[in-house]
Amino acid sequence: MKRVTPEKPLFYPALNVLASVLFKQGKLKDAEEAFLQLIKETRNKFGEDERYANYLYNIGTFYRNTYQFAKAENYLKMSLSLQEKLLGKKHPDYALTCSQLGYVYQDLGKWQDAEKLLQEAKNIFNERNDKLNYILSLNSLGSLKEHQAFFVEAEKLYKEAQQLCEQHFGKEKSTYATILGNLAGLYFKQGAYKQAEPLLANVLSIKEKVFGKNSPEYHISLMNYAVLKKELGATETAEKDLMKCADYFQKNVGKNTPYYISVLQNLAVIYTEKESFLQAEEKYLEAQTICQKVFGERSSNYIELLNNFAQFYITLGNLEKALDLYQQILSLSEQIWDRNHIRYANAISYVGYIFAMAGNYEEAEKLGLKSWEIAQKYYGENQPELLSILNNLAYTLSEAKKYKEASFYLEKAKSVAEKLYGKENIFTGVVFNNVGTNFIRAGEYKKAQPILLESLQIQEKIYGKEHQTYLTAEQNLAWLHSLQNNFSEAEKIYQRNLSKQIERIFQIFPILSENEKISFVRNQQRFFENYIDFCIRYPSYKPNIYADLLDFRLLTKGMIAEASQNLQKKVIALKNPQITQLYNQWLAKKNEYLKLLNAPVSQKSDTQIKQVTEELNFLEKELSKKVDLGKTPKKYSWKDIQKQLKNDEIAIEVIRTLTQNPTNRQKTDTAYVFLIITTQTKEAPELLLAPNASLLETEQLALYGNVIETRKTQFYQELYDNFWGNIIKKSKVLQSTNFKKIYFSPDGVYHKINLATLYDETKKQFLGEFLQIYQLTNLKKLIETDNLSVSNKNAFLVGYPDYQGTDEKQEKPENRGYSTKITNKEKQKLSRFLDFESVSYLPGTKKETDKIADILQKKGLQVNLLQSKQATEEAIKKVSNPQILHIATHGFFLEDVDTGSELDVKQSLVNKNPLLRSGLLLANCSKSLRQGELNSEKEDGILTAYEVAQLELQNTALVVLSACETGLGAILNGEGVFGLQRSFFQAGAKNLIISLWKVDDEATQKFMEMLYENWQNKGMSLQESFYEAQKAIRQQYIHPKYWGAFVLVK
């Protein structure tokens, strides 16, 4: 803004008006300059006179409205002091300044200072018989008491203001409507919606008479009334009214207004409750953009919006996004107020809550206690803002199994809620539910039941039985009934509740990126586990319980991977140019993300990575919006599986879960559930439990690995019994019938072993010798057809990569794998996340791929054979739907990567994502690994699982990973292995051959040659070919170390 000079007498009032206009236009810097020039020139010209005092008042008010409270306090105190000196304490201008400074202290939470000034202003107006300002002072004091949660005092003040306004000005003035609106807001805050309703109806009527229906004032009141209607259950009417308001504000006032921001947020709340999450997120995002523009980030309006948005993401289980928003709130709150303000306390409380949900209880407890300490100093112990802080802290302590400490804070929350709101209020209902849940976890079932029932009654009265808040509380009651062995009552709830919860999960899925889906599913694990625990502990045989359990499993197992696969399939099937373009942009952004991770530390920052990550998530969500994925996938029953079986075949679904310890109520145990179907199954699948299940994941898995590595045989029977024999011997079906083939869908530890390698000393045979075992990611894969193109007759073979890029041959290694033990010092040198001193050549892979190429060519397939320098990462990324993709090289999976503070930001992201910690080594990889720097324009020779997911394999019948440990990865219950296996399936592959441990080069070469010979030349099915090849290798190499590493997965 250009500075102007005081050449005429009207300069000063004109500059004052200009500053005010600039403020209203949102030109805050120009407005501030004008105000500062005004007070400077006024003082220079007239000294510290009355007009100077008024201009100090104006700039103080400006700073209060722009949330610069320290400056506001300073200028208003200067104004007040000067007015006292010039005008005296009885002057109305002095009273107005008292009020304005009181508002600043209210904003800062300095309640006593605020009340003193507001009371002084009220007394001045009373003595002057200034009825209007006296009424407005009563209203301001009412607002102060409401903020302090002194609701009774606030109500008295509002009602006194209402009575006086009615007496002196009548019932049809704008001031009267304002007071009624504040009184209604007080009732609304307390959950007394029926008391608020006639008041807001009256406000709307007054605004219509005073301003007309085609006015902003009328529509602001209509918006407030709509919010109340939603709480009263008239959601459809509320939504229509809010849409009217949005349309009016947009057309008549403009989008860049507080009113439009408010209506967007209120619509978002309605869409969230209706579980229209895509629409809700769109409204929040639009509101955030406008609010940032209108108020700026350093404003309470923007912080309040971020808080609401973060709560929305917590509802979705998107903890990463919620955490990001709360960290922004922390930074902004500290800038506007300080670290002792309630806004800051509230934000760190929710950061702690999110940490607790992620399992970081120690840090969560520190933050929760700090938040409570700040809140007590700020508010005392009986304020509504304390409820969320107390609830969050109690949740953390309860999750950390500190039940007594949790109970202490929950009792405080209960006391606050009952004192402020009474017993029949939603806030009280939520606290009651939390108290009951803590009692359950503490094993105090008798204490839990009455308070959970009371919570349900409250929430049913307010929301009805279909609201998510009620359904969640009802799940806790079902959990309690199950733990009390009151199975019939638990069953009634699950029969009603389960389908609604699953429907909700699939409604939320389209709005989430894959990473967000993983976070969301993790947060659903307790619900899943409680339901499964109920099913397996049911005391008597009840067919529908087991049938429903398997049907539930068929629907939910692998749902994250399935959602990703469906997105890719739909994009390709639609053949829509715009959607295809968006899909390609998404893939390009994924490559950009990976290259950014690869770049040297000096060439990237947290901000860059965060920005690319957000862009990546945005593109994925946009794809989901444009591609109709459907709300719920097709449902299959166990009977559909049974129809696919022959008389000598069985299907087994494994479920890893947690179950209540029978002797210690505060402890859970690992459980492995086997659900078995045969053609003879009548009413429901047979359910069996693995004995000593927790030992399978510790002692027995370690023993299995030791037996494979050392080739010892003395522990064969122990492993057979624990992983298989002790389970199936309980089965009436399996003991009475001679089966030859098993379709096996594993979970947990069963992803890490090969059943075929278990040896039965009584039969003197491996399990794989007398049973053909075929592994499925989900039993429903027996039903779903592959729909492969019959014209697809090409194969893509990759082997014998030139790792060094020098054609120098090295000594033949024993196997195709690498150690996963990497020190923190070594990690610091990494270009990505690997550090191998040297990468040895694999001569067997040349012979292997040569032989396979010969077999396939004779069968009439078009073969692309890439070896040595041609066996590159670039070449694999260019493949397009070969019938067969065979890769023979080194593989790796890095497990339990340390996330120490010495790692850079890229390394931290790699650690979080198992798809970046597993992969295949190809030509020229040694240089990348050795130098620790990459050329961002070229591939590095390391094909990660993250990159594999982007390949075009929708018409690929078989992918063979003739490498080590390609079946390993991070395991999420019910979702399978997050590694190469998952990524190749996500890319579209129908069948996958993977390895579970380091494989012998020579044995692998022979096995692969036999596999293809059987499949292509002997007319066997893929499954039979795999089984027979394994059988032949077993005859040459008796120990499973040589023949048992590979598993065929569909």
NUFI-656293 format. One line per 10 residues: number of its first residue (from 1); their letters; for each residue x, y, z of C-alpha. Coordinates in steps of 0.5 Angstrom, whole numbers, plus 500, padded with zeros to 3 digits. Example, Ala and Ser with C-alpha at 12.3 -4.5 7.8 and 13.67 -1.06 7.14 Angstrom:
<sites>
1	as	525/491/516; 527/498/514 $
</sites>
This chain:
<sites>
1	mkrvtpekpl	500/500/500; 503/507/498; 503/511/504; 499/518/504; 501/525/508; 496/529/512; 495/535/508; 487/536/509; 483/535/516; 479/530/513 $
11	fypalnvlas	485/526/512; 485/522/519; 478/520/519; 479/518/512; 485/514/513; 481/510/519; 475/508/514; 480/506/509; 484/501/514; 477/499/516 $
21	vlfkqgklkd	475/497/509; 482/494/508; 481/489/514; 474/487/511; 477/486/504; 482/481/507; 488/486/506; 491/485/513; 498/487/512; 495/494/508 $
31	aeeaflqlik	490/495/514; 495/494/519; 500/499/515; 494/504/515; 492/503/522; 499/504/524; 500/510/520; 494/513/523; 496/513/530; 503/515/529 $
41	etrnkfgede	500/521/525; 495/523/530; 500/523/535; 505/527/532; 499/532/530; 495/532/536; 498/529/541; 495/524/546; 488/527/545; 481/523/545 $
51	ryanylynig	481/522/538; 488/518/539; 485/514/544; 479/512/539; 484/510/534; 488/506/539; 482/502/541; 481/501/533; 488/498/532; 487/494/538 $
61	tfyrntyqfa	480/491/536; 484/490/529; 489/486/533; 484/482/537; 480/480/530; 487/478/527; 488/473/533; 494/478/535; 492/478/542; 499/481/545 $
71	kaenylkmsl	499/487/541; 491/487/542; 492/487/549; 497/493/549; 494/498/545; 487/497/548; 490/498/555; 494/504/552; 487/507/550; 484/505/556 $
81	slqekllgkk	489/509/560; 488/515/556; 481/515/556; 481/514/564; 485/520/564; 482/524/559; 474/522/559; 474/519/566; 471/512/568; 464/514/567 $
91	hpdyaltcsq	465/515/560; 461/510/555; 468/510/550; 471/508/557; 466/502/558; 467/500/551; 474/499/551; 473/495/558; 469/491/554; 473/490/548 $
101	lgyvyqdlgk	479/488/553; 475/484/557; 474/480/550; 481/479/549; 482/476/556; 477/472/555; 480/469/548; 486/468/552; 483/464/558; 484/470/563 $
111	wqdaekllqe	477/469/566; 478/473/572; 481/479/568; 475/479/563; 470/478/568; 472/484/572; 473/489/566; 466/486/563; 463/487/570; 466/494/570 $
121	aknifnernd	463/496/563; 456/493/565; 456/498/571; 458/504/567; 452/503/562; 447/501/568; 449/508/571; 448/512/565; 442/508/564; 444/506/557 $
131	klnyilslns	439/500/556; 442/497/549; 449/497/552; 447/495/558; 443/489/555; 449/487/551; 454/487/557; 449/482/560; 450/478/554; 457/479/554 $
141	lgslkehqaf	458/476/561; 453/470/559; 458/468/554; 464/469/558; 460/464/563; 458/460/558; 466/459/556; 467/457/563; 462/452/563; 458/456/569 $
151	fveaeklyke	452/454/565; 447/456/570; 450/463/571; 450/464/564; 443/462/563; 441/467/568; 445/473/565; 442/471/558; 435/471/560; 436/477/564 $
161	aqqlceqhfg	438/480/557; 432/477/554; 427/480/559; 430/487/559; 431/487/551; 423/485/550; 421/490/555; 425/496/552; 425/494/545; 420/489/544 $
171	kekstyatil	421/482/541; 422/484/534; 429/487/534; 435/484/531; 438/485/538; 433/480/541; 434/475/536; 442/475/538; 440/474/545; 435/468/544 $
181	gnlaglyfkq	441/465/539; 446/465/544; 441/462/549; 439/457/544; 447/456/543; 448/455/551; 442/449/551; 445/446/545; 452/446/548; 449/442/554 $
191	gaykqaepll	445/437/549; 438/440/551; 436/440/544; 428/441/545; 429/447/549; 434/450/544; 429/449/538; 423/454/540; 428/459/541; 432/458/534 $
201	anvlsikekv	425/458/531; 423/464/534; 430/467/532; 429/465/524; 422/468/524; 425/475/527; 430/475/522; 425/474/516; 421/480/519; 427/484/520 $
211	fgknspeyhi	432/483/514; 427/478/509; 428/471/507; 433/474/502; 438/476/507; 445/473/510; 442/474/517; 436/470/515; 440/464/512; 445/464/518 $
221	slmnyavlkk	440/463/523; 437/458/518; 444/454/518; 444/454/526; 437/452/526; 439/446/521; 444/444/525; 440/443/531; 435/439/527; 440/434/525 $
231	elgatetaek	441/433/532; 434/432/533; 434/427/528; 431/431/522; 437/429/518; 434/430/511; 431/436/513; 437/439/516; 441/437/509; 436/441/505 $
241	dlmkcadyfq	436/447/509; 444/447/509; 444/446/501; 440/452/501; 444/456/505; 450/454/501; 447/456/495; 445/463/497; 452/464/500; 455/462/494 $
251	knvgkntpyy	451/466/490; 450/473/494; 455/473/499; 461/469/496; 465/463/497; 470/467/501; 466/468/507; 465/465/514; 458/463/513; 460/459/507 $
261	isvlqnlavi	466/456/511; 461/454/517; 456/451/512; 461/447/509; 463/444/515; 456/443/518; 455/439/511; 461/435/512; 458/433/519; 452/430/516 $
271	ytekesflqa	455/427/511; 460/423/516; 454/421/520; 451/418/513; 457/415/512; 458/419/505; 465/420/507; 467/422/500; 463/428/500; 464/429/507 $
281	eekyleaqti	472/430/506; 470/434/499; 467/439/504; 472/439/509; 478/440/504; 474/446/501; 472/449/507; 480/448/509; 482/452/503; 477/458/504 $
291	cqkvfgerss	478/458/511; 486/459/510; 485/464/505; 479/468/509; 482/468/516; 489/465/515; 493/460/518; 494/464/525; 487/464/527; 482/460/531 $
301	nyiellnnfa	477/459/526; 482/455/522; 485/451/528; 478/449/530; 477/447/522; 483/443/523; 481/440/529; 474/438/526; 478/435/520; 482/431/524 $
311	qfyitlgnle	476/428/528; 474/426/521; 480/422/520; 480/419/527; 473/416/525; 476/413/519; 482/410/522; 486/415/518; 491/416/524; 497/419/519 $
321	kaldlyqqil	493/424/517; 489/426/523; 496/426/526; 499/431/521; 493/436/522; 494/436/530; 501/437/529; 499/443/525; 494/445/530; 500/445/535 $
331	slseqiwdrn	505/449/531; 499/454/530; 496/454/537; 503/456/540; 504/462/535; 497/465/537; 497/463/544; 502/459/548; 504/452/550; 499/453/556 $
341	hiryanaisy	493/455/552; 487/450/552; 488/449/545; 495/447/545; 493/442/551; 487/439/547; 492/438/541; 497/434/545; 492/430/548; 489/428/541 $
351	vgyifamagn	497/427/539; 497/422/545; 491/419/543; 493/417/536; 500/415/539; 496/410/543; 492/407/537; 499/406/534; 501/402/540; 506/408/542 $
361	yeeaeklglk	503/408/550; 509/411/553; 510/417/549; 502/417/549; 502/417/556; 507/423/557; 503/427/552; 496/425/556; 499/427/563; 502/434/560 $
371	sweiaqkyyg	495/436/557; 491/434/563; 496/439/567; 495/444/562; 488/444/562; 487/444/570; 491/450/570; 487/453/565; 480/451/567; 480/448/573 $
381	enqpellsil	477/441/574; 469/442/571; 470/444/564; 467/441/558; 474/441/554; 477/437/560; 472/431/557; 476/429/551; 483/430/555; 481/426/560 $
391	nnlaytlsea	478/420/556; 484/420/551; 489/420/557; 484/414/560; 484/410/553; 492/411/553; 492/408/560; 487/402/559; 491/400/552; 497/400/556 $
401	kkykeasfyl	494/395/561; 494/401/567; 487/400/569; 487/403/575; 490/409/573; 485/409/567; 479/408/572; 482/414/576; 481/419/570; 475/416/567 $
411	ekaksvaekl	471/417/574; 474/425/574; 471/425/566; 464/422/569; 464/427/575; 465/432/570; 460/430/565; 454/429/570; 455/435/573; 455/439/567 $
421	ygkeniftgv	450/435/563; 446/430/567; 446/423/566; 442/423/559; 447/427/555; 451/424/549; 457/426/552; 455/423/559; 454/416/554; 460/416/551 $
431	vfnnvgtnfi	464/417/558; 460/411/561; 462/407/555; 469/408/556; 468/407/563; 465/400/562; 470/398/556; 476/399/562; 472/395/566; 472/389/561 $
441	rageykkaqp	479/390/560; 481/390/567; 477/383/568; 471/387/572; 465/384/568; 460/385/574; 462/393/574; 462/393/566; 455/391/565; 451/396/568 $
451	illeslqiqe	454/402/566; 455/399/559; 447/398/559; 446/405/561; 451/408/556; 447/404/551; 440/407/553; 443/414/553; 445/413/546; 439/410/543 $
461	kiygkehqty	435/415/546; 439/420/542; 441/417/536; 437/411/535; 440/404/534; 443/405/527; 448/410/529; 455/408/529; 456/411/536; 451/406/538 $
471	ltaeqnlawl	453/400/534; 460/401/537; 458/401/544; 453/395/542; 460/391/540; 463/392/547; 456/389/550; 457/383/546; 464/383/547; 462/383/555 $
481	hslqnnfsea	457/378/554; 462/373/551; 467/374/556; 462/372/561; 460/366/557; 453/369/556; 453/367/549; 446/367/547; 446/375/548; 452/376/545 $
491	ekiyqrnlsk	450/372/539; 444/376/538; 448/383/538; 453/380/533; 447/377/528; 445/385/528; 451/388/529; 456/385/524; 453/386/517; 452/393/519 $
501	qierifqifp	460/394/521; 462/390/515; 458/395/511; 461/401/514; 468/398/513; 467/398/505; 463/404/505; 470/408/508; 474/404/503; 473/408/497 $
511	ilsenekisf	476/414/500; 482/411/503; 489/410/499; 492/403/500; 496/406/506; 490/409/509; 486/402/508; 492/399/512; 492/403/518; 484/403/518 $
521	vrnqqrffen	484/395/518; 489/395/523; 484/399/528; 479/394/526; 483/388/529; 480/388/536; 473/388/533; 475/382/529; 478/379/534; 473/380/539 $
531	yidfciryps	468/377/534; 472/371/532; 474/370/540; 466/369/541; 465/364/535; 471/359/538; 469/360/545; 462/358/544; 461/352/549; 456/348/544 $
541	ykpniyadll	456/346/537; 452/351/533; 452/350/526; 450/357/524; 456/360/528; 462/357/525; 458/358/518; 458/365/519; 465/366/521; 467/363/515 $
551	dfrlltkgmi	463/367/511; 465/373/515; 472/371/513; 471/370/506; 469/377/505; 474/380/509; 480/376/508; 485/380/504; 480/386/503; 486/391/502 $
561	aeasqnlqkk	489/387/497; 483/386/493; 481/393/493; 487/395/490; 487/389/485; 479/391/483; 482/399/482; 487/397/477; 482/392/473; 476/397/473 $
571	vialknpqit	481/402/470; 483/397/465; 476/395/463; 473/402/463; 478/404/457; 476/411/459; 481/416/456; 480/421/462; 481/415/467; 487/412/464 $
581	qlynqwlakk	490/419/464; 489/419/471; 491/412/472; 498/414/469; 499/420/473; 498/416/479; 503/411/476; 508/417/474; 507/420/481; 509/413/485 $
591	neylkllnap	515/413/480; 517/420/483; 516/418/490; 521/412/489; 526/417/486; 525/422/491; 527/416/496; 533/414/492; 536/421/492; 541/423/496 $
601	vsqksdtqik	540/427/503; 542/433/500; 537/433/494; 531/432/498; 527/434/505; 521/432/509; 517/437/506; 518/435/499; 517/427/501; 510/430/504 $
611	qvteelnfle	508/434/498; 509/428/494; 506/423/498; 500/427/499; 499/428/491; 500/421/491; 494/419/496; 490/425/492; 491/421/485; 489/415/488 $
621	kelskkvdlg	483/417/491; 481/421/485; 481/414/481; 477/411/487; 472/417/486; 471/416/478; 472/408/478; 465/405/481; 468/400/486; 462/398/489 $
631	ktpkkyswkd	460/399/496; 461/391/498; 465/386/494; 461/380/492; 459/375/498; 461/368/498; 458/362/503; 462/356/505; 457/352/501; 460/356/495 $
641	iqkqlkndei	467/353/496; 464/346/498; 461/346/491; 468/346/488; 471/340/492; 472/333/489; 471/327/494; 478/327/496; 479/334/497; 479/339/503 $
651	aievirtltq	479/346/504; 482/349/510; 482/356/512; 486/358/518; 485/364/522; 490/367/527; 487/371/532; 487/373/540; 483/370/545; 481/371/552 $
661	nptnrqktdt	486/367/557; 482/362/561; 485/364/568; 487/371/567; 482/376/565; 487/381/564; 491/377/559; 490/375/552; 493/369/548; 494/367/541 $
671	ayvfliittq	490/362/537; 490/359/531; 483/357/528; 482/351/523; 476/352/519; 475/345/515; 470/344/509; 469/337/505; 464/335/500; 461/331/506 $
681	tkeapellla	460/337/510; 453/338/512; 451/344/516; 457/348/517; 465/348/517; 468/344/522; 472/348/527; 479/346/530; 484/350/535; 491/349/535 $
691	pnaslleteq	494/347/542; 499/351/544; 498/356/539; 503/361/542; 509/357/541; 508/356/534; 510/363/533; 516/363/538; 519/356/539; 517/352/534 $
701	lalygnviet	518/357/528; 525/358/531; 526/350/531; 523/350/524; 528/355/521; 534/351/525; 532/344/522; 531/347/515; 538/351/516; 542/345/519 $
711	rktqfyqely	538/339/516; 537/336/523; 532/330/523; 531/329/530; 526/334/531; 521/332/525; 516/329/529; 515/335/534; 514/340/528; 509/335/525 $
721	dnfwgniikk	505/334/531; 505/342/533; 504/345/526; 499/339/524; 498/333/527; 496/335/534; 490/339/530; 488/334/525; 487/329/530; 482/332/533 $
731	skvlqstnfk	478/332/526; 472/327/526; 472/328/518; 480/328/517; 480/322/521; 475/318/518; 476/319/510; 482/318/506; 484/325/502; 489/327/497 $
741	kiyfspdgvy	489/334/496; 488/340/501; 486/347/499; 490/351/504; 489/359/506; 494/360/511; 495/366/516; 500/368/521; 506/363/522; 503/359/517 $
751	hkinlatlyd	505/364/511; 512/362/514; 513/355/513; 511/350/508; 506/344/510; 509/339/505; 516/339/509; 513/337/515; 515/329/517; 511/324/520 $
761	etkkqflgef	515/319/523; 509/314/524; 508/314/516; 515/315/515; 513/321/510; 513/328/509; 506/331/509; 507/333/502; 508/326/500; 501/323/502 $
771	lqiyqltnlk	497/330/501; 498/335/495; 498/342/498; 495/348/494; 496/354/497; 491/360/496; 490/367/499; 483/366/500; 479/360/499; 474/364/495 $
781	klietdnlsv	480/363/489; 477/356/488; 471/360/485; 473/366/482; 476/364/475; 482/368/472; 479/370/465; 486/369/461; 486/371/454; 487/365/450 $
791	snknaflvgy	491/368/445; 497/370/450; 502/365/448; 509/369/450; 514/368/456; 518/373/459; 525/370/462; 530/373/466; 536/370/469; 543/370/470 $
801	pdyqgtdekq	544/378/471; 550/382/470; 550/385/477; 557/388/477; 556/391/470; 563/388/468; 562/381/465; 567/379/471; 565/372/473; 565/370/480 $
811	ekpenrgyst	565/364/484; 558/360/484; 555/361/491; 551/356/495; 544/360/494; 540/366/492; 539/370/498; 542/375/503; 543/376/510; 538/381/513 $
821	kitnkekqkl	542/383/518; 545/390/517; 548/395/522; 545/402/523; 552/405/521; 552/401/514; 545/404/513; 547/411/513; 551/409/507; 545/406/503 $
831	srfldfesvs	543/409/497; 536/406/498; 536/401/504; 541/395/502; 548/394/504; 551/388/501; 559/387/500; 558/384/494; 553/380/489; 555/374/487 $
841	ylpgtkketd	553/371/480; 549/365/479; 551/361/474; 545/356/475; 540/361/473; 543/361/466; 542/354/465; 535/354/468; 533/360/464; 536/357/458 $
851	kiadilqkkg	533/350/459; 526/353/460; 526/357/454; 528/351/450; 522/348/453; 517/353/452; 519/355/445; 518/348/443; 511/348/446; 510/354/441 $
861	lqvnllqskq	511/360/446; 514/366/444; 520/367/449; 524/373/451; 530/371/454; 534/376/458; 540/375/461; 547/378/463; 547/386/461; 540/385/459 $
871	ateeaikkvs	537/382/465; 535/389/467; 530/393/472; 528/397/466; 526/391/462; 522/388/467; 518/394/468; 516/394/460; 513/387/460; 506/387/458 $
881	npqilhiath	502/381/460; 506/375/458; 503/369/460; 509/367/464; 514/371/467; 520/368/470; 525/371/474; 531/367/477; 536/372/481; 537/374/488 $
891	gffledvdtg	532/376/492; 531/379/499; 527/381/505; 529/386/510; 526/384/517; 525/388/523; 529/394/521; 531/399/526; 528/406/526; 534/409/530 $
901	seldvkqslv	534/417/530; 540/416/525; 536/414/519; 534/420/514; 527/421/513; 527/417/507; 530/411/511; 524/412/516; 519/412/510; 522/405/508 $
911	nknpllrsgl	522/402/514; 515/403/515; 513/400/508; 515/393/507; 514/393/500; 520/398/500; 524/393/504; 523/387/499; 525/386/492; 530/383/487 $
921	llancskslr	537/384/485; 538/385/477; 543/388/472; 548/393/475; 545/393/482; 552/392/485; 554/399/483; 548/402/486; 549/398/493; 556/400/493 $
931	qgelnseked	556/407/492; 550/409/496; 548/414/490; 543/413/484; 542/417/478; 535/419/479; 534/418/471; 536/411/471; 534/405/474; 538/402/480 $
941	giltayevaq	538/395/479; 534/393/485; 526/392/483; 522/393/490; 516/390/491; 513/397/491; 515/398/484; 513/391/482; 505/393/484; 505/397/478 $
951	lelqntalvv	507/392/473; 502/390/467; 500/383/469; 493/382/469; 493/377/463; 499/373/466; 498/366/468; 504/365/472; 510/369/475; 516/365/478 $
961	lsacetglga	520/368/483; 526/363/482; 530/367/488; 531/367/495; 526/369/501; 521/372/496; 515/369/500; 517/373/506; 514/380/508; 511/383/514 $
971	ilngegvfgl	504/380/516; 498/383/518; 492/378/520; 487/377/515; 491/381/510; 497/376/508; 504/378/507; 506/385/505; 512/383/500; 513/381/493 $
981	qrsffqagak	508/376/494; 502/381/495; 505/386/489; 505/381/484; 498/379/485; 496/386/486; 499/387/479; 495/382/476; 498/375/477; 494/369/477 $
991	nliislwkvd	499/364/480; 505/365/484; 511/361/485; 515/364/491; 521/361/496; 521/362/504; 528/361/505; 535/361/501; 535/356/496; 540/352/493 $
1001	deatqkfmem	542/354/486; 543/347/483; 537/344/486; 533/350/484; 535/350/477; 533/342/476; 526/344/480; 524/349/475; 526/345/469; 522/339/471 $
1011	lyenwqnkgm	516/344/473; 516/347/466; 517/340/463; 511/337/466; 506/343/465; 508/345/458; 510/338/455; 506/332/459; 499/336/459; 499/336/467 $
1021	slqesfyeaq	495/342/470; 500/347/474; 498/345/480; 500/338/478; 506/340/475; 509/343/481; 507/337/486; 511/332/481; 517/337/480; 517/337/488 $
1031	kairqqyihp	516/330/488; 522/329/483; 527/333/487; 525/330/494; 528/324/491; 534/327/489; 535/331/495; 532/328/501; 532/334/506; 527/339/505 $
1041	kywgafvlvk	532/345/505; 533/343/498; 526/342/495; 521/345/500; 523/352/499; 518/354/494; 510/354/494; 505/355/489; 500/360/491; 494/362/487 $
</sites>
